[in-house]
Amino acid sequence: MNTSITDREKKILELLTEENNLTVNEISSRLNVSRVTIRSDFNSLEEKGLIVRIRGGAFPAFHPEILESQKTMVHEKIRIAKAAAALISDGDTIMINDGTTSSLIPKFLLGKRDIRIVTNSTLIFTYARINPSLHLTLVGGEFRPSSEAIVGPIALKDLENYHVKYAFLGTGGFSRETGLTSQLVDGAEIFRKMCTQAEKVVVVADSSKYGKNGFVKIFPLDRMDILITDNGLDSQTVENLEDEEFMIKLV
């Protein structure tokens, strides 16, 4: 299978991810190209397994839960991912877990050189395909479509083979009372394992996650080194978080 992707195909994927029910006519108008060209791009993306065609349009080949999450706090997630990417320097080694915020980070690594990424997220493929400076290692294990994640004992064992400078981790919820939490046991296991393999732990989570208590407790907030979130938190919450033993970065 041809896994290369053109700049225009990348833009089409981004549009379909943000508004997955766009028509051929709407996309051709936004990209200022003909409908024939967009249909040709659709054929190419379908062959690569990146979209599913429907009459008059297409949608990304992702689970509905992923699509729903990608539509939430879109601009905040982009700012958070950009801020996380700014921490990364040429030659760095990093881990990234599954999540619609954390998986955006490679999108903003264009221009950086020789970045090695170890991940359990298949969402990162879109950006790794178009950036030759990213060296991607995907752990083995069981594929979970609802989170586009590789999980399970094999994934945990594979992660033990690597040591990285940063672990960039998304989370289902966070608060001073319950710490970092996840809705899924296997997601929490991956999170913990990546933390043990990294020199610094950077949690990326939009402000809507604050106060949410997931099913599984991961660990207390003071286990992370840096929290990157958006400026949607109220001033009292920010003040309380600043009392904790980690750096908080608002974007």
N, C-alpha and C positions, 0 to 999 in steps of 0.2 A: 504493500500500500504506500502511495506517495504521501508523506507526512509534511511536505513543505506547504507554506501558506503565504499568499501574497498580502501586500499591505491592504488592498481593497477587501480581500476576504476577511482579514482581521477586523476591519471596520464594520463589515457586515455582521460578524459574530458579536461584536460589542453592541451594535444596535439591537440585534435579536435578543441578546441577554438582558438589556435594559428594558426593551419593549418587545416581548417575544411574539406578539401577534401583528407585527408590521407586514404589510403587503409588498409585493414586488414593486408596484407603482410608488409607494411611499419611500422605499429604500432607494430606488433609482432617482427620485427627486432630491433626497437628502444628499446623495453622493454625486449628483449631477452627471450621471451616466445613463445609458439607455436601458430599457427594460430587458432587451436581448442580452446585454452584458450581465445584468444581475441574474438572469436565469442561468446563464453559463456559469457564473460564480456559484450559484446554488447547486448546480450539477457537480461541480468540483468539490464543494464542501460536503455534499452528500456522499460522494465516493470516498472521502477521507473519514467518514463516520462522525462528522462534527455537527451536522444538522439532520433533521427529519423533514422532508418535503410534504407540504399539504397544498391543496388547490389555492393558487394565488399567492402563496407565501411559504414560510418555513418556520421552524422553531428549533432551538438548540437541543442536542441529543442528551439532555440531562433530566434527572428525576425532578418531579414537581416541587419537592421540598427545597431543592437547590435553587430552582428558579424563583421561588417565593422569597427565600432568604436574600438572593441577589437583588431583589427589588426593594429591600428594606434598608433605609439609611444609606442610600447609594453614595451621595456626595460625601458624607462623613467617612464612610469606609475608604473612599478614594484618598481623602486627606490623610487618614491614618496610615494607609499602605505607603503613601509617598513619604511620610515622616519616618516610617520604619526602614524603607529603602535607603533613605539618606544616611542611616547609621552604617551602611555596608560600604566597605572600601574594596578596591581592587585586590584580588587574591584571597578574599575572605571565604571561610567555610561556614555554612549555616544549615540549620534544620528548620523546616516549615511544616506545621501540622495541617490537617484538613480544616477548612473553614472558608467562608466567602470573603472574609477580610484578609486573613493571613495569605490566602492563595492569590490575592491581588498584588502582593509585594513584588514578584518577579516582573510584573508589567512595567515597573518603574526602575528597572536595572539596566535599561539600554544606556550604553556609554560606559558602564562599569566593565572591567575585564577580569576574566578567569575567576568567576564566582562558582563555587561548588555547593550544590544544594542537595541535601538528603531530605526526602519527603515521603509522606504516605498519601499525598493529595494528587489525584489525577486532574484536578482543575488547572494545575500548573502547566500541563502539557501545551496549552494554547500559547503561552508566552515562551516556553523553552524551545518550541519549534522555530520561532522567528528570531531568536537571539543566540547566535553561535558562541557568545561569551559565557553562557550558562551551561555548566556541566551537571546534569541532573541524574541523581541516583534515586530510583523508586524502590522502596522496600517491598518484599514479597508478602504474601498473606491472602486473606479473604477480602474480596471487593464488596463494599457496602454502597449500593447505588444512591441511597437517600442522602449520603454525605460526600459522595465521590471520594471515598477513603479506602485505603488498604489497612486492615486491622487484623488482630488475632496474634497467637503465639509466635508465628513465623515473623511477622512484622516487628514484634518486640525483640526477638532474637537478632534480627538483622540490624536493628538500631544500635545494638551493643558493639558493633564493629566500627563505629565512627565516633570521632571526637570533633566538635565544632566550636567556633568562637561564639556564635549566637544561636539561640533557639527562638524563633518567632512563632508565637502560639496564640491562636484564637480560642475563645472560651464561651460556653453557653450562658454564663452569668458570673457576676462577682459582687461582693459586698464585704464590709468590714466584719460582719457577724459570721458569715458562712464561708468566706474566702472565695476561691475559684471553684466553679462547679460545671458539670456537664450533664446532659440528658442521657448519655450513653456510657456504659461501663467500659467498653473497649476504647472509646474516645479518650476517657480519663486515663486509661492505662498508657496509651500512646503519649499523651501530654506529659505524664510523670516520667516516662522513660526518656523522652527528648530532653527534659530538664537535667537529668543526671548525666547526659552526654555533652552538655554545653557549658561553656565558661560563664555566659550571661544569659539570663532568661528575660525575654521581652514579650510581654502580653499585649496583644492588639485587640481592642474591644470597643465598640461604639457605646455611647452613653445609655442607649436603651437596655443594655445588658446589666446596668447597675441595679442592684436590688432583686434581680432574678435569681431564684434558687433552683439549680438543676437537680436532677435525681441523685447524682453522684458527686460527692465532695472530692475535689482534687487535692488541694492543700491551702494553707492560709496565705493571705496576700503577701506577707513578708518573705515568702519563698521566691518571689520574682524580684528582678533587679530594676526593670523599667516597665511602666504602664503607659501605653500610648492610647489616648481616647480623644473624643471630640469635646468641644466646649459646651455641650448640652447639659452638663452636670451643674447643679445649683452651687452657689458659692460655699454654703455650709458643707456640702459633701466634699467639695474640692479641698476645703480647709482640713476636714477630718482625714482625707486620704493623704494629704501632705504630712500629717503627723506619723504616718507609717514609715517603715524602714525600706523604702524604695523610691525611685525617682518617678514622678508623674509628668508626662508631657501632654499638654492640651493642644489640639490642632483645629 
